[in-house]
Amino acid sequence: MNLYCMVCRGEMSDERARQKKARVCSEKCKAEYRRLMGLERDKRICRLCGRRFRKARSLDAVNMDHNEVFEAASLVTH
């Protein structure tokens, strides 16, 4: 069974392929793989506090009915 490197897509040596969870073919590819995984993690988690980022909200237009209710309520109180 041939395994291929996730970075350079080259074929892994038999010794490397026998290792548990083999993903890369060399130390050079291992460093690049770790860098890429770090970039993916940085998109999800803050480096300073370790919390996940909030999901982006959609910026749809505000329904004008909401503004009319607020204006009518402010006129009644004055």
Buried (B, 14 or more C-beta within 10 A) or exposed (E): EEBBBBBBEEEBEEEBBEEEEBBBBBEEBBEBBEEEEEEEEEEEEEEEEEEEEEEEEEEEEEEEEEEEEEEEEEEEEE
